[in-house]
Amino acid sequence: MPRFLLIGVSAFALAVGVTPVVRWLAVKLGIVDKPSARKIHSHPIPLLGGVAIYLAFIIALVLFGERFYIRELVGILLGASICSFIGLVDDRRNLPALVKLGGQLIASAVLVLSGVQVQLLPWPAANIAITVLWIVGITNAMNLLDNMDGLSAGIAAVCSAFFLLLAALSGQYLVGALAAALLGACIGFLVYNRNPASIFMGDTGSLFIGFLLAAVGIKLRFPQNVTFITWMIPVLVMGLPIFDTTLVFISRLRRHLNPLTTPGKDHTSHRLVRKGFTSREAVLILYLVSCGFGMTAVYLTQAGILEGYLVAGGVAALALYAIFRFESKNLIQ
């Protein structure tokens, strides 16, 4: 834990120090997010905040991570760097969705080739397919979640905190170091990204964060319980991004829109605002919901098969009911 604390605090301090420099650079290069009818900000906001998160994360790990484990990080860091680079180019030139997807598939392949993959089924091909689906799904879920000041970075911090807790409880240094570095970097970035935000992370940050969280979820192991239960734990930790993405996909498909390329104010956060909450209140509510998912995941580490599936089934039923309520209220602009 002292080493995790050192990594997390270092990443936080680096993010706090680097973000203003990146913000200045984004303005000089003209890499800004301009307001539009589909966005909630009224003036251009610098992008490239993800560069600060990336640098804080990498430097903290290199400086204070165990050298033995750093060598094991090559596949994860290379894949995350590919996603971050694709996001950087997209922030500058607005890449087509298929190009971004291709980059994510390449990053997923790098991760699989490095030996980081799901070990759920007895068939290697099926495990690889699940790995790629998980990586691409979570990466894009965090990208879609970046729709309100402080939301994506805050949810990433919550998920990282629970991954750090789970890693500490099961004695997994590699996962703990990754989670601690990401937690510190995201909280440091939130100093500038909370409402009203002075900088956005852009795809540079959201794709990087999504890939890392997905990889950490794969690496996490629970030797004290059976895989038949523990496969649900990373899914629950990432429950809020998965819920939001599912809601958006269902909503857009019902309206005969492309769920991947259609922008819109149809996310959970937007719907909460239209129910009367302020933007800050909506974000805080989603932080609390994410904490609820995380606490349920921690409970499952000690649960038996019957109670584990009853609890997970109850969470899934509540999530489906919430989607039904959101859609029936038609809280879309």
C-alpha positions, 0 to 999 in steps of 0.5 A, a space after each residue: 500500500 505505501 508503494 501504491 500511495 506513492 504512485 497515486 500521489 505522484 500521478 496526481 501531482 504530475 497531472 496537476 502540474 502538466 495540465 495547465 501546460 497542455 491547456 496552453 499548448 492546445 489553445 496555441 495549436 487550435 485544438 479546441 472543442 467548439 460549441 454546437 447544438 449537440 454540446 452543452 458548453 457555450 465557448 471553445 474549450 481546449 482539448 488534449 487533457 488526455 495528454 496530461 493524464 497519459 504523461 502523469 500515468 506513465 511517468 509515475 509508473 516509470 519512476 516509482 513502479 517496481 522494475 520487475 513489473 514494469 517489464 510486464 507492462 509493455 503490452 498494456 502500455 503499448 496498446 494504451 499508447 496506440 489508443 491514445 495516439 488514435 484519440 490524439 489524431 481524432 481530436 485534431 482531424 476528426 477521424 472516421 469511426 471505422 479508422 478509430 475502431 481499427 486502431 482499437 482492434 490493433 491495440 487489442 491484438 497487441 494486448 492478446 499477443 502480450 499474454 493479457 487475455 480473458 481466461 474464462 472458457 476452455 476454448 482459446 479462440 472464444 477467450 480471444 474473442 471475449 477479450 477483444 469485445 471487452 477491450 473495444 466495448 469498455 474503451 468506447 464506453 468511456 469515450 461515450 461517457 465523456 459528455 459532461 464536465 468531470 464525468 468521464 474522469 470522475 467515473 474513471 477515478 471511482 473505477 480505478 479506486 475499486 480496482 485498486 482496493 480489489 488488487 490490494 485485497 488479493 495482493 496483486 501488485 501489477 494491477 494495483 500499480 496501474 489502478 493507483 497511477 490512473 486514479 491519481 492522474 484522473 483526480 489531478 486532471 479533475 482539478 481543471 475538468 470539474 464543472 465549469 471545466 477549463 479543459 477537456 480530456 478529448 479522445 486522447 484521454 477517454 480512449 486511453 483510460 477506457 483501454 487501461 480500465 479494460 486491461 486492468 479488469 482482465 488482469 485482476 484475479 480472485 484466487 479466493 473464489 471461483 471463476 464462475 462468480 469472479 468474471 462478474 466483478 470487473 463487469 460490475 466495477 465498470 457497470 456505469 459506463 456499460 449502463 450508459 452505453 447500453 442506454 444510448 445504443 437502445 435509444 438510438 436504435 429505437 430511433 433508427 439512428 447509428 449508435 456509433 456515429 450519431 451525436 446527441 444529448 441522450 446519455 444518462 447525465 443529459 437525462 438527469 439534467 432534463 429531470 431537473 438536476 443541475 450538471 454538477 448534481 447529475 455528475 455527483 449522482 452518477 459518481 454515487 451510482 458508480 460507487 454502488 456498482 463498485 461496492 457490489 463488486 467487492 461483495 461478490 469477491 466473498 459471495 457463494 454461487 447462489 447469492 452471487 448470481 442473485 445479487 448480480 441478477 438484481 443489479 441487472 434487473 434494476 439497470 434494465 428497469 432504469 433503461 425502461 424508465 428513461 426511455 418511456 419518459 422520452 428524456 431526449 433532446 
